[in-house]
Amino acid sequence: MIEARFCIVTPLFMGGANPENPELRIPGIKGALRFWWRALAWSWCKGDLSKIRDLEGRIFGSTEQGQSRVIMELARERAKPANEKFFEERQGLMYLGYGPIDKGKLTREYLEHPVDATLRIRIRPESGDGDAPGESVIAAQISRALIAMGLFGGLGARSRRGFGSFNLTELNVNGEKKISCPTGKEQLGKEIKGLLEGLDLYKGLPEYTAFSSNTAVYIYKNNKKDPLDLLDDVGRRMQEYRLASRKNVKGRGSSSGFREDTNLAKEALKNTVNKHPRRLFFGLPHNYFFKNLGQSLGVKGENHDRRASPLLIHVQKLNGEYAAVAALLPARFLPVEEKIVLAPMKNNGEQSGVKSRVPLDSAEAERLEVIRKFLESNFEKVYPDEREQ
């Protein structure tokens, strides 16, 4: 039996059976847990995709492997739906919460934080398959995935940007305590290093978001007593960094050097161009709106409209304050040979006019220097330790 006590420390945008009504639900938790299991499995299986798919099906269920062996039960305190308007005054929260928050207005309700709950997991015995992983192996892997989710992840919409941050407050496996909530930034760093250093990280660029030898983890330089103040601060720093080409923001990303991106986007409104903006590595689609010109430019993959950011933000409760963890998990940004399309956009979002098709800068897609520069300016690296490299 695995028992995980946890707390959601930032607003949770998770829909129930009726998407309009926010609710903490087992399917959403199970989906997030599978994500973090896959993130770890890349190293466990040495990048063997067929082995990863087969093992995932045997553990979590699939049409080929049958029903899930992971049986979950959720006990939670009553959580209150909220529709507060404080987002209108917090530019950073609006930026990180785009979608559920549109121009300062909530498009859906959320569960007000903190949300405390206990997840109990049983591993169903496998019958008649000698190749299936044993219960103890599955329990160990699920426990690792829970720890990873508790250090880096969240639940619901915009969880990659710090909303619905999942804090694992206590983890017990068959009555034995495996982890408890870190009480300070130093202990948080040790927990992160302990997890990743025990992974034997596989070298090479993953085919999906996963831990690898390219992974880097940072902790925000400033702690806050309020988790939303912290998330707002991180959001403003990121926004100022990405928009630094518009104005010089002293001490906040003014050296990011994105003026070239802006000039390139303006040129792409009129003529074909032969490269793409560097900022797109924060995620696709990547759009520009030039108010003075009354025109917009859309930037996306030719066959993939969306590509989630490789940068994950997580809010962690410590002793009386909160820290922000940033995990950079480089992976193949888009399929090989896919082109980046730059095209003017109509008000309805459709492309119109001149269209540029350019190759992805694959070297930058692996290094992600544009994101690392932001992190190194605002966060402290905790993994890998530069002194040990």
PyMOL commands that set and color helices and strands:
alter all, ss='L'
color gray80, all
select helices_A, chain A and resi 26-44+49-60+86-89+91-96+135-152+185-197+227-242+259-268+278-282+362-367+369-378+386-388
alter helices_A, ss='H'
color red, helices_A
select strands_A, chain A and resi 2-8+70-76+81-82+101-102+105-106+110-111+115-123+166-173+176-180+216-220+286-290+295-301+311-317+322-328+339-345+356-359+379-383
alter strands_A, ss='S'
color yellow, strands_A
deselect
rebuild
show_as cartoon
